[in-house]
Structure formats: C-alpha cells, structure tokens
C-alpha cells in the first residue's frame, strides 16, 4: 500500500522540513526576498533536452527563471523561491517529473560569487541540522571544509573521458559521456564545482570574457549527486533570442516540439542588471541530508503511488 510506504518516510520528511526552515533562515538573514511566481506559463524557455508538460494550452514551468528575471528587471532586490517544477518523462532514482526547486538570483554578482554562496548555504544548513562540517552519506562522509574544489568541464573530459570535449560535442554525446564516464569520478568525499561549460550548453548564461567559447556556468556535485546549476546571466536580448531560436531548431530536428518565445521576458532583459542565478534541487539536497539512496525516500508520494 502506498500509504504504508509514506508512513516509513516520517523521519526523513521531518528532517527535510527542518532543512527547508534552515534554507529560508539563510536567505532571510542575507536580505533576500522570497517570492512566488506562477507555475503555469504560456512559453517555457526552449532547451535542447528539457521538455515541458502541457497544461490547458499553456505549460507547467520547468523553472521559475523567466518570471524571476522579469522581477529583477523592474528593480527587485535579491530574490529566492522554493517551488514545484515539472519536466516531462523524467523518472529514476534521482529524477521525478514533479520536483521541488530552490532558485535564487543576486544582482551585481557572477557565478564565482554563487560558488561561495553555495558553500555558505550548505554549511549553514548542515550546522543547523547539528552535522557540523561532515555529512554522513552512503557509508562515508562528505567533508564540507572550505574552499571546495573546482574543475572545468574541459579538464574533466581530459582526465576522465574516453573522447575529447570537442569530439563529444561534435557527436552530440556530451550528456551521455558526462553521466557515464565523468560523473562516477565526482562521487568522492568532497563537494565539487564543475564549471565553464561549452557555450552551446549554457543557453541563458553569459559567455566568459577571457574565453568566449565557454559559458560562465557551474554545476555543484555533492556525494556524486548533481544538485545545483548556476549562471552568470545573459542579459543581451538579441543574443538570447538567437539562442532560443537555435534551441528550437535543434528540438525540431530531433523530433521535439518548438516553443513560442516569451516576448515579455525578452523585452525585460534590456532592463535587467548584471546578475547571477542558480537552481538547486531540494529533493536531491534532502537525499544528502537524510542519507537516502533514492529520491523516492524524501517525498511524500511518487507518481506510482497516486
């Protein structure tokens, strides 16, 4: 019975609730404003491999990103949001089609600033949960001692992959190579920032001034789990429109549907200040802090129980 499975999760869900309280305290103390934006929108951001869920002629958002950036464009202070997001056909030990996301944006910052803020957030939550600088996880412990290691994507391919980064991009096997050959090496006892993704894989990210072929983007790995994705935000509306069109072209070529472009978002980019933003998976973070092996263990119900 699904309800009995839910009953066995009480301890994990209690810890998840304490984790969320700590997350909110962290941002409140730093002057962030908590906001809520609509889950149902007319036009999601076109991305190569992310499919939105249709809902009454509109879509359930895959991220609150477009709406939150529009708030920044009209002068809002640093923002954060904890909300449900939806992505079609995502299911596994680390994936749910409906999941919880923490997203935050800071004007005047870049992705390097967010690396530091990630360290501070995770360490704060660990401390609030009584764990100090060591999180028990899967028979070992994650050492939160700072600073955390940083590895570029190109370095990761050179060190761990059977083909070069350029070959993986040319053959359109970047995601498979990252998942199968590189991520198993990112599961040590230290958090890791994997950064400087190829520009084509950072469709809403600013290019790096000293190397325009890469995006100012990082992903954070804890215990081998990818839990956060961050950018220095692109605020050039012309370039953003071009990237959205390219993503839609790719979607059509690979048998997916194209999405209409969000004109209110593109118009707002002209007024948006230089900013950095990040999306962090709440369910995966709960897996870390509850020492769980599956995302199913940290949510009340999974689709199969409904």
Backbone bond lengths (Angstrom), bond angles and torsions (degrees), N, CA, C in turn:
res aa  C-N    CA-C-N  psi(-1)  N-CA   C-N-CA  omega(-1)  CA-C   N-CA-C  phi
1 X - - - 1.467 - - 1.529 109.67 -
2 X 1.330 116.30 133.90 1.456 119.67 -177.50 1.516 111.98 -62.18
3 X 1.345 118.02 -35.79 1.451 120.58 -177.75 1.525 111.47 -65.51
4 X 1.346 117.00 -33.36 1.461 119.12 175.79 1.524 110.53 -68.95
5 X 1.319 117.08 -35.83 1.472 118.60 175.02 1.525 110.22 -62.60
6 X 1.318 117.48 -40.72 1.463 120.89 177.36 1.524 110.99 -61.90
7 X 1.335 116.93 -39.28 1.465 120.30 -178.31 1.519 111.77 -61.31
8 X 1.329 117.15 -32.60 1.463 120.37 -179.47 1.529 112.39 -73.00
9 X 1.322 116.89 -8.59 1.467 120.55 -177.45 1.531 113.04 -96.31
10 X 1.315 118.02 4.98 1.466 120.14 -171.10 1.522 111.66 -56.68
11 X 1.316 118.53 -46.94 1.469 120.93 -176.98 1.527 110.39 -63.36
12 X 1.331 116.98 -44.94 1.463 120.40 179.59 1.525 111.21 -63.11
13 X 1.336 116.82 -39.24 1.461 119.62 -178.33 1.527 111.53 -72.94
14 X 1.318 117.24 -30.60 1.467 119.54 173.55 1.524 110.77 -64.41
15 X 1.332 116.39 -41.85 1.472 119.16 178.31 1.527 110.49 -68.08
16 X 1.320 116.62 -37.99 1.465 119.77 176.66 1.537 110.04 -58.58
17 X 1.331 117.09 -42.68 1.462 120.65 179.81 1.528 111.01 -62.19
18 X 1.336 117.18 -42.04 1.464 120.52 177.34 1.530 110.70 -64.19
19 X 1.324 116.70 -37.99 1.469 121.60 177.31 1.527 110.25 -60.48
20 X 1.322 117.30 -45.32 1.459 121.07 -179.53 1.533 111.42 -65.22
21 X 1.316 117.13 -39.02 1.466 119.95 176.00 1.527 110.35 -60.26
22 X 1.337 116.80 -41.41 1.467 120.91 179.78 1.522 111.13 -66.94
23 X 1.324 117.50 -39.84 1.468 120.80 177.85 1.525 110.05 -59.30
24 X 1.321 116.33 -46.04 1.470 119.46 -179.27 1.530 111.29 -64.98
25 X 1.326 118.13 -38.72 1.467 120.56 177.20 1.524 110.53 -61.61
26 X 1.326 116.33 -42.46 1.467 120.87 -178.78 1.528 110.35 -56.69
27 X 1.319 116.85 -49.98 1.463 119.55 -175.84 1.525 111.94 -74.15
28 X 1.319 117.76 -36.42 1.457 120.22 178.25 1.521 110.94 -61.28
29 X 1.318 117.08 -41.84 1.468 120.73 -178.90 1.527 112.35 -67.97
30 X 1.329 117.30 -20.25 1.457 121.66 179.94 1.529 112.96 -97.71
31 X 1.302 117.33 8.97 1.447 120.36 175.41 1.512 115.32 82.09
32 X 1.342 117.92 15.14 1.455 120.63 175.86 1.527 109.86 -78.09
33 X 1.327 115.97 145.39 1.447 122.59 175.36 1.521 108.95 -98.35
34 X 1.332 117.04 126.05 1.463 120.14 175.19 1.519 109.49 -81.67
35 X 1.339 116.47 130.71 1.462 121.55 -179.28 1.525 110.16 -127.19
36 X 1.329 114.61 163.05 1.465 121.99 171.74 1.523 107.52 -127.82
37 X 1.309 116.49 127.03 1.455 121.20 176.96 1.526 108.96 -117.91
38 X 1.343 118.59 161.46 1.467 120.00 -174.77 1.522 113.25 -62.41
39 X 1.331 115.58 142.83 1.467 121.14 174.61 1.520 112.19 -81.56
40 X 1.304 117.08 -24.23 1.464 122.19 -177.02 1.526 108.77 -106.83
41 X 1.329 117.05 120.95 1.456 121.83 -172.78 1.530 109.84 -134.31
42 X 1.325 117.88 158.19 1.475 119.25 -178.26 1.517 114.24 -78.95
43 X 1.350 117.68 -24.18 1.468 119.06 -172.64 1.518 110.65 -149.61
44 X 1.336 118.17 106.63 1.464 120.57 174.80 1.522 110.51 -76.51
45 X 1.310 116.27 162.01 1.463 120.49 175.76 1.524 109.28 -68.49
46 X 1.336 118.47 126.25 1.469 119.36 177.39 1.528 110.89 -66.88
47 X 1.314 116.41 125.13 1.457 122.59 176.01 1.523 108.89 -130.32
48 X 1.329 115.71 151.19 1.462 120.10 -172.87 1.523 112.82 -57.29
49 X 1.340 117.01 -48.36 1.462 120.07 -169.13 1.524 113.46 -122.69
50 X 1.340 118.06 17.13 1.459 121.43 179.43 1.525 108.46 -114.63
51 X 1.341 116.69 122.29 1.456 122.14 -176.95 1.523 110.07 -109.58
52 X 1.334 115.63 128.22 1.458 121.31 179.07 1.526 110.50 -82.08
53 X 1.324 115.53 157.86 1.466 122.74 178.64 1.522 108.49 -94.64
54 X 1.323 116.98 120.79 1.459 121.09 178.67 1.523 110.80 -67.19
55 X 1.349 115.48 144.12 1.470 120.06 -177.68 1.531 108.91 -151.76
56 X 1.324 116.58 99.46 1.454 120.52 175.35 1.506 114.63 60.66
57 X 1.319 117.59 38.00 1.453 120.90 -179.22 1.519 113.66 87.82
58 X 1.320 118.50 -14.96 1.453 124.05 172.96 1.532 107.61 -109.53
59 X 1.349 116.37 -156.56 1.459 121.04 -178.57 1.527 109.66 -140.33
60 X 1.329 116.09 147.80 1.460 120.71 166.21 1.526 107.93 -76.27
61 X 1.317 116.36 132.75 1.464 118.22 -171.96 1.531 111.97 -66.35
62 X 1.333 115.71 143.47 1.461 121.69 172.59 1.519 110.89 -84.00
63 X 1.328 116.47 -15.27 1.457 124.64 179.65 1.520 107.08 -167.65
64 X 1.341 118.66 150.63 1.466 120.44 175.80 1.527 113.13 -82.65
65 X 1.310 117.02 12.57 1.464 122.98 -170.11 1.524 113.82 -55.29
66 X 1.336 117.67 -50.53 1.461 119.56 -173.52 1.524 111.24 -62.22
67 X 1.329 116.85 -42.85 1.460 119.97 -179.24 1.522 111.78 -68.60
68 X 1.325 117.92 -40.25 1.464 120.32 -177.90 1.526 110.88 -67.28
69 X 1.311 117.74 -36.32 1.463 119.81 177.86 1.529 111.15 -66.97
70 X 1.322 117.31 -34.45 1.460 119.32 176.14 1.535 110.81 -62.74
71 X 1.324 117.59 -33.95 1.456 120.37 176.21 1.526 111.00 -66.96
72 X 1.320 116.88 -41.39 1.467 119.79 176.48 1.525 110.79 -59.87
73 X 1.329 116.31 -36.95 1.466 120.81 -175.86 1.527 112.38 -65.50
74 X 1.337 117.77 -23.45 1.463 119.36 179.18 1.523 111.87 -103.19
75 X 1.346 116.49 16.00 1.453 119.75 169.10 1.507 117.25 100.72
76 X 1.346 118.27 13.30 1.458 119.38 177.94 1.532 110.31 -65.13
77 X 1.333 116.97 153.40 1.466 121.26 175.26 1.525 109.91 -75.13
78 X 1.341 118.39 -176.10 1.469 119.72 174.14 1.525 111.06 -50.68
79 X 1.339 115.84 137.82 1.459 122.52 -172.12 1.519 111.73 -122.79
80 X 1.341 116.25 149.61 1.458 119.70 165.61 1.514 109.28 -141.80
81 X 1.328 114.91 158.33 1.456 121.61 -179.37 1.523 108.78 -150.27
82 X 1.320 116.05 139.87 1.465 122.75 171.15 1.523 106.01 -117.78
83 X 1.329 116.67 118.47 1.461 119.29 -172.08 1.522 110.74 -151.39
84 X 1.333 114.90 168.24 1.452 121.50 171.68 1.529 109.43 -81.88
85 X 1.328 116.38 140.82 1.460 123.28 173.63 1.525 107.83 -128.26
86 X 1.325 115.67 162.70 1.465 120.35 -170.64 1.522 109.53 -139.52
87 X 1.323 116.27 132.04 1.464 121.52 176.86 1.517 108.46 -139.99
88 X 1.315 115.47 129.16 1.453 121.00 -173.30 1.524 111.41 -69.41
89 X 1.334 115.72 140.85 1.472 123.42 171.05 1.523 113.19 61.24
90 X 1.327 117.67 32.47 1.467 120.61 174.87 1.526 108.25 -109.71
91 X 1.327 116.45 114.85 1.465 121.02 179.78 1.516 109.70 -155.91
92 X 1.315 116.61 131.61 1.458 122.57 177.89 1.508 109.15 175.39
93 X 1.328 116.90 -170.77 1.466 120.49 -179.71 1.524 112.56 -63.70
94 X 1.350 116.72 -21.27 1.465 121.21 -178.98 1.521 112.70 -119.11
95 X 1.320 117.85 2.93 1.458 121.41 -172.79 1.526 111.28 -131.54
96 X 1.329 114.92 141.32 1.457 123.12 170.26 1.524 108.39 -133.66
97 X 1.329 117.78 147.76 1.464 118.72 177.09 1.532 112.87 -69.98
98 X 1.338 116.99 -23.14 1.471 123.05 172.28 1.516 106.91 -123.74
99 X 1.322 116.66 120.96 1.457 119.88 -173.89 1.522 110.04 -143.26
100 X 1.326 116.15 168.76 1.461 121.46 -177.86 1.519 110.58 -103.10
101 X 1.333 114.74 133.88 1.460 121.27 -176.87 1.529 110.01 -124.72
102 X 1.314 115.35 138.53 1.468 122.44 165.30 1.515 106.87 -102.75
103 X 1.324 116.31 124.66 1.457 119.18 178.47 1.522 108.11 -129.40
104 X 1.336 116.42 135.22 1.470 118.89 177.39 1.524 111.10 -141.05
105 X 1.351 114.08 151.84 1.462 122.73 -176.09 1.519 109.43 -134.52
106 X 1.330 114.46 139.10 1.459 119.20 179.53 1.525 109.97 -131.45
107 X 1.344 117.46 114.83 1.466 119.82 174.69 1.528 111.08 -63.85
108 X 1.328 115.53 146.55 1.456 120.47 176.81 1.513 115.16 77.98
109 X 1.341 117.42 7.98 1.467 121.54 -177.83 1.518 109.61 -116.96
110 X 1.351 115.50 166.15 1.463 120.49 172.96 1.517 109.15 -127.16
111 X 1.339 116.59 -175.89 1.460 119.63 -174.04 1.516 112.28 -66.57
112 X 1.311 118.53 -26.82 1.465 120.27 177.32 1.530 110.26 -67.00
113 X 1.323 116.66 -39.23 1.460 120.00 176.01 1.521 110.13 -58.65
114 X 1.353 116.15 -42.31 1.458 119.22 -178.14 1.518 112.77 -68.28
115 X 1.331 118.02 -27.44 1.461 119.11 173.52 1.527 109.84 -59.00
116 X 1.323 115.26 -47.06 1.463 119.45 179.44 1.527 110.77 -63.86
117 X 1.341 116.52 -41.60 1.460 119.12 -178.38 1.533 111.20 -67.74
118 X 1.334 116.83 -33.67 1.470 119.76 173.93 1.525 110.90 -60.50
119 X 1.317 116.12 -47.44 1.460 119.75 178.11 1.524 110.37 -55.95
120 X 1.330 115.68 -46.29 1.462 120.01 -177.13 1.532 111.40 -66.48
121 X 1.326 117.53 -39.72 1.467 120.59 178.90 1.519 111.35 -63.01
122 X 1.336 117.11 -52.04 1.472 119.77 -176.23 1.525 110.33 -63.79
123 X 1.322 116.95 -40.76 1.473 119.45 179.07 1.520 111.11 -65.79
124 X 1.327 117.45 -38.01 1.468 120.75 177.97 1.524 110.64 -63.43
125 X 1.324 117.24 -47.20 1.465 120.45 -179.10 1.531 110.18 -62.74
126 X 1.337 116.31 -43.26 1.469 119.43 178.73 1.525 111.06 -59.17
127 X 1.333 115.71 -42.20 1.461 119.57 179.14 1.521 111.24 -64.73
128 X 1.339 116.64 -42.92 1.466 120.55 -179.91 1.524 111.69 -63.91
129 X 1.327 116.83 -27.48 1.470 121.10 178.45 1.532 112.10 -89.74
130 X 1.330 116.72 4.61 1.461 120.85 176.56 1.514 114.36 79.31
131 X 1.349 117.78 22.08 1.461 120.70 -175.82 1.520 113.80 -100.99
132 X 1.311 118.71 -10.16 1.462 119.86 -178.16 1.518 111.16 63.97
133 X 1.334 115.82 -134.67 1.457 120.91 -177.19 1.522 112.74 -105.75
134 X 1.320 116.85 23.38 1.460 120.48 179.68 1.525 109.28 -141.45
135 X 1.353 115.61 123.55 1.463 120.75 -179.36 1.528 108.50 -109.25
136 X 1.336 119.37 115.67 1.473 119.86 175.62 1.523 109.92 -62.80
137 X 1.338 116.80 131.71 1.459 119.06 -178.84 1.517 110.29 -157.19
138 X 1.322 115.67 119.10 1.449 124.75 172.87 1.529 113.21 51.30
139 X 1.302 114.68 49.36 1.457 120.22 175.43 1.505 115.24 85.21
140 X 1.311 118.06 -3.67 1.459 122.17 177.53 1.513 109.57 -130.19
141 X 1.331 115.68 -149.58 1.462 120.61 178.57 1.517 108.55 -150.10
142 X 1.325 116.53 141.05 1.462 122.45 175.34 1.515 107.90 -92.24
143 X 1.326 116.46 119.13 1.457 123.31 -178.80 1.527 108.83 -85.92
144 X 1.330 117.12 114.83 1.459 121.62 -177.00 1.522 113.47 -90.46
145 X 1.329 118.29 7.80 1.455 120.27 179.40 1.524 111.66 -54.42
146 X 1.327 116.46 132.13 1.461 121.78 -174.91 1.533 110.49 -99.73
147 X 1.359 116.07 156.69 1.471 128.19 0.12 1.523 111.54 -79.21
148 X 1.343 116.36 159.25 1.455 121.23 -179.25 1.522 110.46 -87.93
149 X 1.332 117.89 148.96 1.466 121.08 -178.83 1.526 112.37 -62.01
150 X 1.340 114.58 149.36 1.466 122.43 178.07 1.524 108.06 -126.14
151 X 1.338 117.32 132.75 1.460 123.16 -179.50 1.522 108.04 -134.71
152 X 1.335 118.07 130.52 1.458 119.32 176.93 1.533 109.74 -78.96
153 X 1.325 115.40 157.37 1.455 120.12 178.63 1.529 110.85 -60.73
154 X 1.326 116.69 -42.08 1.470 119.17 179.76 1.518 110.90 -62.76
155 X 1.329 117.84 -41.48 1.462 120.48 176.72 1.528 111.01 -62.97
156 X 1.328 117.23 -39.32 1.467 120.63 -179.32 1.524 110.90 -63.92
157 X 1.346 117.72 -42.10 1.460 120.33 178.52 1.525 110.40 -65.65
158 X 1.328 117.22 -42.51 1.462 120.14 179.84 1.521 111.46 -63.82
159 X 1.312 117.82 -33.80 1.459 121.70 -175.03 1.524 113.38 -85.03
160 X 1.347 117.12 -36.49 1.455 118.84 -167.93 1.534 115.54 -120.90
161 X 1.332 118.83 -19.58 1.464 120.35 -170.59 1.525 111.81 -94.20
162 X 1.325 115.19 158.46 1.470 121.16 179.18 1.520 112.30 -85.66
163 X 1.316 117.55 -5.37 1.455 121.99 176.30 1.521 108.56 -141.22
164 X 1.318 116.33 163.01 1.453 120.13 -177.45 1.519 110.71 -75.52
165 X 1.319 115.54 164.78 1.456 120.23 176.26 1.519 110.82 -59.53
166 X 1.335 117.05 -43.43 1.461 120.27 -179.04 1.525 111.34 -63.12
167 X 1.338 117.26 -39.49 1.467 120.44 177.65 1.527 111.01 -64.90
168 X 1.322 117.19 -41.48 1.463 120.78 -179.75 1.520 110.98 -63.00
169 X 1.335 117.16 -39.37 1.457 120.57 178.56 1.522 110.76 -68.57
170 X 1.324 117.26 -42.60 1.463 121.68 -178.73 1.527 111.02 -62.65
171 X 1.333 116.73 -37.21 1.476 121.21 -177.17 1.524 112.30 -92.51
172 X 1.349 116.73 2.40 1.469 122.64 -179.52 1.528 111.44 55.29
173 X 1.347 115.32 45.80 1.467 120.33 176.83 1.530 110.60 -124.92
174 X 1.334 115.93 25.72 1.464 119.19 -178.71 1.526 110.91 -59.23
175 X 1.339 116.51 -52.28 1.467 119.80 -175.38 1.523 112.05 -61.92
176 X 1.336 116.58 -42.84 1.465 119.79 179.97 1.532 110.97 -63.99
177 X 1.332 116.31 -42.82 1.467 119.69 -179.18 1.516 110.97 -66.01
178 X 1.324 116.28 -41.35 1.455 119.84 178.04 1.528 110.51 -60.88
179 X 1.325 116.90 -46.24 1.464 120.70 -175.91 1.522 112.71 -69.78
180 X 1.333 116.90 -42.20 1.461 120.51 -171.38 1.522 113.86 -90.26
181 X 1.322 117.92 -31.99 1.460 119.97 -173.09 1.525 114.04 -110.53
182 X 1.333 117.52 -28.38 1.466 119.64 -174.66 1.522 111.85 -101.78
183 X 1.334 117.89 -48.08 1.462 119.43 -175.42 1.528 114.12 -58.61
184 X 1.361 120.37 -33.20 1.469 117.77 176.53 1.525 113.60 -59.85
185 X 1.337 117.53 -21.32 1.462 121.17 178.83 1.533 112.11 -89.11
186 X 1.321 117.03 -1.36 1.463 120.75 -177.70 1.522 111.43 -104.75
187 X 1.320 116.93 20.18 1.468 121.53 -173.85 1.519 112.49 -107.15
188 X 1.328 117.56 27.01 1.459 120.46 179.72 1.515 111.92 -74.96
189 X 1.325 115.62 -165.77 1.463 119.72 -174.91 1.519 112.92 -90.86
190 X 1.341 117.18 11.57 1.462 120.85 178.70 1.520 109.88 -122.24
191 X 1.341 118.28 140.92 1.460 119.28 170.18 1.532 109.46 -60.54
192 X 1.328 116.88 158.16 1.464 120.73 -178.35 1.523 109.89 -145.83
193 X 1.337 115.59 134.37 1.457 121.82 170.92 1.524 108.52 -97.92
194 X 1.331 116.84 118.28 1.460 122.44 173.30 1.523 106.18 -98.44
195 X 1.339 117.77 119.02 1.462 119.51 -167.42 1.524 112.57 -132.40
196 X 1.333 114.14 173.26 1.468 123.96 175.90 1.531 111.15 60.56
197 X 1.319 114.56 64.14 1.466 122.25 178.39 1.526 110.34 -74.38
198 X 1.334 117.55 153.24 1.466 118.94 173.41 1.529 109.92 -54.44
199 X 1.325 116.07 143.72 1.464 120.66 -174.16 1.529 111.86 -56.46
200 X 1.320 117.21 -35.04 1.468 120.47 -179.11 1.521 112.00 -64.24
201 X 1.341 118.09 -15.86 1.463 122.10 -178.56 1.524 111.60 -107.48
202 X 1.309 116.10 20.41 1.463 121.10 175.93 1.507 109.27 -139.14
203 X 1.343 116.39 65.38 1.466 120.42 -166.67 1.523 113.79 -65.41
204 X 1.337 117.87 -20.03 1.466 119.89 177.43 1.523 111.62 -113.21
205 X 1.330 116.86 16.23 1.459 121.55 -174.69 1.523 111.59 -106.97
206 X 1.318 115.13 151.98 1.456 122.15 175.74 1.528 109.80 -75.76
207 X 1.328 116.29 142.90 1.463 119.76 175.63 1.525 109.40 -75.36
208 X 1.317 115.67 156.20 1.459 121.77 -177.53 1.527 109.50 -82.32
209 X 1.319 117.22 128.93 1.461 120.86 -174.10 1.519 111.80 -58.79
210 X 1.338 117.52 -41.85 1.462 120.53 -176.25 1.525 112.80 -81.62
211 X 1.350 117.68 -10.83 1.467 121.75 176.91 1.520 108.30 -153.24
212 X 1.330 118.47 86.82 1.471 121.46 -174.76 1.526 114.37 -64.67
213 X 1.341 117.88 -6.87 1.464 119.35 178.44 1.524 112.29 -79.21
214 X 1.335 117.38 -8.47 1.467 120.38 -179.59 1.520 110.44 -122.17
215 X 1.307 114.92 155.66 1.461 122.60 177.83 1.519 109.94 -97.60
216 X 1.321 115.96 147.01 1.461 121.42 174.19 1.533 107.67 -77.85
217 X 1.314 113.78 78.33 1.462 122.30 -175.67 1.523 108.91 -135.34
218 X 1.339 116.66 143.49 1.463 120.00 170.68 1.509 110.02 -138.90
219 X 1.319 115.38 157.15 1.458 122.87 168.03 1.528 107.62 -121.13
220 X 1.312 115.56 142.60 1.462 121.57 179.96 1.517 109.50 -102.96
221 X 1.337 116.23 128.75 1.460 123.03 176.39 1.526 109.32 -110.64
222 X 1.333 115.44 130.24 1.465 122.42 173.41 1.521 107.78 -126.67
223 X 1.325 116.95 122.95 1.451 119.87 179.65 1.515 113.41 57.68
224 X 1.318 117.13 28.48 1.458 121.40 -178.70 1.510 114.35 86.09
225 X 1.327 118.59 -5.94 1.461 122.48 178.43 1.521 109.64 -94.35
226 X 1.318 116.25 130.75 1.466 120.05 171.90 1.510 107.03 -79.30
227 X 1.334 117.41 116.57 1.467 119.09 -173.82 1.524 113.71 -116.49
228 X 1.342 119.22 -12.91 1.465 119.36 -176.74 1.518 110.53 -148.61
229 X 1.320 115.33 150.32 1.457 123.72 -179.36 1.522 107.25 -136.13
230 X 1.338 118.00 123.64 1.459 121.44 -171.30 1.521 111.55 -133.81
231 X 1.344 115.12 152.23 1.458 122.46 179.09 1.523 111.06 -135.90
232 X 1.337 116.18 151.50 1.460 120.78 148.53 1.519 104.79 -79.93
233 X 1.309 117.67 122.36 1.459 120.79 -166.35 1.524 113.61 -75.18
234 X 1.320 115.42 137.56 1.459 122.32 171.32 1.522 108.47 -73.90
235 X 1.340 117.34 128.04 1.472 120.60 179.24 1.523 111.31 -124.43
236 X 1.314 117.31 20.48 1.462 123.82 175.61 1.529 107.58 -97.34
237 X 1.329 117.26 107.64 1.465 120.77 -174.33 1.522 112.15 -65.47
238 X 1.325 117.82 -35.98 1.465 120.62 179.88 1.525 110.29 -64.87
239 X 1.324 116.33 -46.64 1.466 120.45 179.28 1.522 110.96 -66.73
240 X 1.347 116.63 -37.55 1.467 119.04 179.01 1.520 110.85 -64.89
241 X 1.321 117.26 -40.29 1.463 120.89 177.91 1.529 110.28 -62.32
242 X 1.331 116.48 -41.12 1.468 120.34 178.96 1.524 110.38 -62.86
243 X 1.320 117.49 -43.16 1.469 120.85 -179.10 1.526 111.41 -66.91
244 X 1.335 116.75 -39.49 1.459 118.97 176.59 1.531 110.58 -62.11
245 X 1.330 116.46 -42.14 1.469 119.98 179.25 1.524 110.86 -62.81
246 X 1.327 116.52 -40.62 1.467 120.58 178.47 1.522 110.33 -64.14
247 X 1.332 116.96 -41.28 1.464 120.27 178.71 1.527 110.48 -64.44
248 X 1.322 117.10 -41.51 1.464 119.86 177.55 1.529 111.56 -63.92
249 X 1.336 117.36 -39.53 1.466 120.14 176.37 1.523 110.85 -59.51
250 X 1.334 116.42 -43.68 1.463 120.76 178.64 1.527 110.05 -62.44
251 X 1.318 116.88 -42.49 1.457 120.58 -178.51 1.524 110.63 -61.09
252 X 1.320 116.75 -43.30 1.459 120.27 179.89 1.527 110.45 -65.56
253 X 1.342 116.75 -42.77 1.470 120.25 -179.54 1.523 111.83 -62.43
254 X 1.321 117.67 -29.18 1.463 121.18 -176.50 1.530 112.38 -102.40
255 X 1.340 116.35 17.35 1.450 120.49 172.83 1.505 116.14 83.85
256 X 1.332 118.44 12.22 1.457 121.78 176.38 1.527 109.61 -98.69
257 X 1.328 115.69 165.00 1.459 118.84 176.65 1.522 110.82 -85.03
258 X 1.334 115.50 146.38 1.462 121.03 174.29 1.529 108.97 -81.42
259 X 1.342 115.86 155.56 1.459 121.32 178.61 1.526 109.79 -111.03
260 X 1.317 116.50 143.21 1.457 120.12 169.80 1.523 109.13 -61.09
261 X 1.317 116.28 151.24 1.457 120.08 -179.84 1.528 110.06 -86.86
262 X 1.322 115.74 143.29 1.458 121.18 178.36 1.529 108.62 -80.79
263 X 1.329 116.04 96.96 1.464 119.62 -179.09 1.532 112.60 -64.68
264 X 1.340 120.01 -39.32 1.471 118.09 176.44 1.533 112.77 -58.84
265 X 1.333 116.84 -38.19 1.464 119.86 177.29 1.518 111.01 -65.71
266 X 1.323 117.59 -47.45 1.466 120.57 -178.39 1.529 111.08 -63.13
267 X 1.319 117.61 -37.72 1.460 119.88 177.61 1.530 111.52 -67.04
268 X 1.329 116.79 -34.53 1.465 120.38 -178.23 1.528 112.35 -70.84
269 X 1.341 117.43 -25.17 1.468 119.55 -176.81 1.519 112.31 -57.86
270 X 1.325 117.47 -31.59 1.468 120.46 -179.37 1.531 111.81 -61.83
271 X 1.330 117.12 -25.01 1.465 121.45 -178.44 1.527 113.00 -104.06
272 X 1.309 117.74 -3.42 1.464 120.28 -175.56 1.529 110.49 -77.66
273 X 1.326 118.32 131.34 1.471 120.08 176.96 1.523 111.49 -72.36
274 X 1.312 116.34 158.78 1.462 120.16 172.73 1.520 108.46 -54.43
275 X 1.319 116.64 128.61 1.456 121.48 -171.05 1.525 110.36 -149.47
276 X 1.324 114.82 167.36 1.464 121.54 171.04 1.509 108.25 -129.66
277 X 1.341 115.75 145.62 1.454 120.12 -178.79 1.511 111.19 -140.46
278 X 1.321 115.03 157.90 1.461 120.22 -175.23 1.515 110.45 -149.89
279 X 1.325 115.82 142.95 1.466 123.10 174.43 1.525 107.76 -116.41
280 X 1.318 116.71 128.41 1.465 122.45 -177.75 1.520 108.51 -125.66
281 X 1.332 116.69 128.63 1.451 121.76 -178.75 1.519 112.10 -75.34
282 X 1.329 115.90 111.52 1.461 120.93 -178.57 1.525 111.47 -64.85
283 X 1.332 117.59 -40.37 1.458 119.99 -178.60 1.525 110.81 -64.03
284 X 1.323 116.74 -41.91 1.466 119.28 178.90 1.522 111.02 -68.62
285 X 1.331 117.12 -37.24 1.461 118.52 176.38 1.520 110.10 -63.63
286 X 1.327 117.08 -37.65 1.464 119.97 175.82 1.519 111.09 -64.24
287 X 1.336 118.28 -35.67 1.464 120.34 174.78 1.525 110.50 -57.42
288 X 1.329 116.03 -42.93 1.469 120.41 -179.88 1.525 110.09 -62.95
289 X 1.325 116.80 -50.35 1.457 120.22 -172.15 1.526 113.43 -78.09
290 X 1.335 117.57 -10.27 1.472 120.23 174.93 1.526 111.53 -110.86
291 X 1.336 117.66 3.41 1.471 122.66 -178.75 1.524 110.24 53.09
292 X 1.339 115.48 53.72 1.464 121.47 -178.41 1.519 110.86 -103.92
293 X 1.321 116.71 149.54 1.460 121.79 -178.91 1.519 112.82 -91.98
294 X 1.323 117.53 -18.06 1.463 120.63 -176.72 1.518 109.68 -138.01
295 X 1.323 115.50 147.71 1.461 120.28 176.29 1.528 110.79 -63.02
296 X 1.332 116.76 -24.96 1.463 120.74 178.58 1.526 112.05 -59.42
297 X 1.337 117.18 -26.92 1.461 121.65 -174.09 1.518 113.51 -77.41
298 X 1.358 118.43 -10.49 1.463 120.11 -172.41 1.524 112.63 -121.28
299 X 1.340 116.89 12.81 1.470 121.47 173.39 1.522 108.13 -125.31
300 X 1.332 116.51 152.04 1.471 119.42 -176.40 1.528 111.63 -61.99
301 X 1.332 116.27 -48.18 1.462 120.67 -178.50 1.525 109.25 -137.63
302 X 1.316 116.19 145.48 1.456 122.29 171.79 1.529 107.87 -105.19
303 X 1.328 119.34 165.59 1.476 119.57 -175.17 1.519 114.10 -54.32
304 X 1.320 116.51 -36.17 1.465 119.93 -176.91 1.530 113.06 -66.65
305 X 1.345 117.30 -16.73 1.469 121.20 179.90 1.518 112.98 -90.04
306 X 1.315 117.68 -6.29 1.473 120.08 -171.17 1.527 111.40 -97.26
